[in-house]
């Protein structure tokens, strides 16, 4: 997307007269473009994406309006909306947050407790019935994995897929379990879940900010807590003290281990298929293959499948 067109959209849709526009590259979402946009008086984060659902923006706006400081507010369009649409993708704007990804900086034990408090406030939120009823009950990513998996299987048979095929052969038993032995779906009480609250989606600056609400879902809270209970490497708590600090901040909750097992299995399946597809199609094929090896050897897939 060219800068001139993006500037035009931001002025027409949000009334932002942008004087400087810089592309920002973060995350595994190849369907999104993120920009840092500066006007004469303020700086904003701009995202143009076809990923996720519009409900995520509605939830983020509701939580921010409720005063949850760790959820960035949404900048409204001139007409009062939360986004505009161009080429079937949503354009959203939030204030720019000076800080670094927690996956790069790590969190102190005190910050882990702070993050536990933040995620508990998200889970304890009670959105209006209309918004609650609009929330997805099933992961939109998981819903498209079957078709993507077929593309990967076909790619394994091509010369370009030789390196990936070798990894799949090495971890054949783990992958077979992920594809064929999904645990029973939990039926416990549902809450508003971020859906992807690993440290790559946490900014550390003046406090903590939980960003990228594309995967919001109405599910048992273990959907989110799973990320704090092992298998995420540097994207989650690494030590027992860090995990305990998070849980202390989060507060009393009897963790449903069966639900954790289910959501860990689902995410591991998504990661194996998604990173395998990127290893075949790009971008950054070699990086994707390395991530896949980690997921299978010591990450979520290793934890999600029996030894």
N, C-alpha and C positions, 0 to 999 in steps of 0.2 A: 504494500500500500504506500503510495507516494505521500510525501509530506504536504504538498500543496492541497491535495484532496482532503487529507485528515484535518488540516487547519480550517478548511472550508466547512467541514461537517461540525467541528467543535464550535465555530462561530454561529452557524445557522441553528444548531440544535441546542447548544448550552449557553450561547452568548459569550463564549470565551474567545477573546482576541489574543491568540497565541503568538508570542514573540520568539519562542525557542521550543523546538520539538526534538526529542532524542529517543531513539529506539532503546528498549530495555529487554534483555534476553534472560528469562528465568523459567525454570520448570520444564515439565515433560509435555505440556500441552502444545502440540504443533499446530493446533487449529486456532491459536490465539496470537494476536500481536499486542504488545504492551509498549506504551510510550510515556515519557516524562514530559509534560507540557507546562510551560511557564508563560504567564501573562505578565503585565507590568507590575502586578501586586501579589500574585499567588502562584503556587506550583501544584500541579495535579498529576495523578496517575490515571492514564487513559487505557482502557482495554477494549479491544475489538475482537470478539470471539463468537464462534458458532458452537462452542462446547457447553455442556451443562444445560440447565433449565432456567427460565426466567424467574422461577420461584426462589432461587438462591439470592437474587438481588432484592426481592421483596422481603425475605427473611432478614438479610443483612440490614436493610433499611429499618425494619421494625425493631431489631435488637439495638441498633444505634440510637434510634429515637427513644427507646426505653431507658437510655442512659448507661448501657454497658460500654464502658470506656474502651475496652479491648476490641471493639468491632468498629471499623472505620465507617463514617457516615457516607451516604451516597449523595453526590451532587445532582440536583434535579435539572431536568431539561427546562427550556423556556416555558414549555407548556405544563410543567409540573410532573412529568414522568420520571421514571428511574433509568430509562435507557432510550436510545433511538435505534433504528434498524437500517442497515445499509448492506446490500448484497446478501441478505438473509442472515447477517450476523449482528449481534447486539453491541452497541457502543455505550460504554459506561464510564463514569468519571468519579473518582474519589480524591480527597485531598492527598497530596504527596506526603509520605511519612519518611522522615530522615531516620535511617537505621539500617541494620544488616539482617539478613536471614539468620534465624537461630540455628539452622543447620550448619552455618559457617562459623558462628561465634560460640555455639553451645549456650547452655543456661547454667547459672549458679543454682545451688539448692534453693536459695530464696526465690529465684525466678521460677523454678519448677513449681514451688508452692503457689506463686502468683498465677502461673498458668493453670494450675488445678482449680483455683478460685474462679478464673475466667471461664473455663469450660463448664464448670458446675452452674454458673449463672446462665450460660447458653442453654444447658439441659433443663434448667428449672423454669425457663421462660414459658409463658402461656399465651401463645399468639391467638388472635381472634379466630373464631371457628372457620370463617371463610378462608383464611390463610392456612390454617392447620389442615383443612380438608384438601387444599390444593397441593400440599407437600407430597413429593414422590414417596412411595412405600417400597420401591425397589430401585437399586442402583441403575442409573441410565447407562453407566459404563459396562456393568455386568450384562445388561440386556443385549449389547452388541458384540460381546466377546465370542459367541458361537460362530458368527460369520467371519470374524477376524481370525479365529483359530483355523478355519478351513483354508484361508489364504496362507497362513503360516505353514500348514501341513503341505500345501502345494509347493511353497517356496523351498522347503527342505529338500526337495527332489531336484532342484536346479543346481548348476555349478556354483552360482553365487551364494547358495545357501549351505555350502559345505561346512563352514566353520560353525554355523548354528546347528546343523544336523549333528555334528560331533558332540556339542554340549547336550543336546536333547538325548543322544544315545548314552552319554555318561550318567545322566540323571533320569533315565527312563522310568524307574520305579516311582520316583517322586512325582514326575509329570503325569504318569498313568493314574496315580491316586488323586491328584488335583482334578483331572478330567473326569474321573469316574466314581469318586466316592465322597461327594459333598455331604457334610453333616445335615441333620434336620434343621430347618429354619426355626429360629427362636420365636416364641409367641408372647414374650413378656411385654410389660407396659412400654409404650413408645413415647419418645421425646423428640424435640428438635435437635438433630445432630448435624454437625458441620460436614461430616462425611469423609474428610481428608485432612485431619488436624495434625499432621506430622510437622516437624520443625522447619521444613521447607516452606510452610505456609504461615510461619510466625516471624514477625519483624520485631527486632530488639532495638529500642531507642529510648524515648521517654515513656517507659512502660512497655508492655507487650501488646502487639496487635495481631489478631487472627484474621488473615486475609483469604481471598480466593474462595468464595462461597458457591462455586459452580455445582458442587456435588452434594448440596444440602439434601437431607433425607429425614423422614419421620420414622424412627426405628428405635429399638432398645438401645440404651446409652452405651452398651458394649460395642456398638458400631464405632464409636469414637474412642472409647477407653482401650480397645484392642491395640491402638497405636502406642500406648504407654506401657504395655505389658510384655514387651520383648519382640524381637524379630525385625525391628526397624533400624538397627545399627545407630549411626550418628543422627538419624532423623527421629529418634525417640530417646527415652532415658537409657543411659549406658550402664550406670551403676545402681546397686540396690538403694543407696542413699538418695539418688535422683528419683527413682521410682517412688520411694516412700515419701519424699518431699512433695511430689505431685499429688499422691493420694491423700496426704495430710491436708493439702490445700483444697482438694476436691471435696473432702468430707465423707461422712458415713454413707456407704452403699455396699450392699452384699453383692459382690461381682458374680454374675452368672457365667461360670466357666464354659458351659456348653455354648452359650451365645458368643463368647470370645472365640471359641474354636470355630464356630460357623463363620464369623466375620473375618477371622484370620485366613480361613480357607478360601473364602470368596476373593479377598484382596490378593492373596498369593496367586490365584488363578488369573486374575486380571493382570497382575504384574508380569507373570510368565508369558501370557499371550501378547500383551502390549509391548514389552521390551523385545520379545522375539520378532514381532512385526517391525519394530523400528530397526532392529539389527539387520533385517532384510531390506527395508525400504528407505532407511535414513529418516531424519538427519542424524549425523554422528553415529554411524553404524557400530564402530569399534567400542565406543563408550557404552552404547546400549547392550552390546554383548557382555561387557564387563559387569554391568549392573545385573543382568540376568544371571550370570554365574554366582554373584553374591546372594541373590534371592534364593537360588536353588541350594547353595552349599551351606549357608548359615543364617539366611534371612527368614522371611515369613513362610516360604515354601518348605523349608527344612523343619520349621516348628509346626506347620499345619498338617504334616503327614506323619504317620507312625513310623518309628524306627524299625 
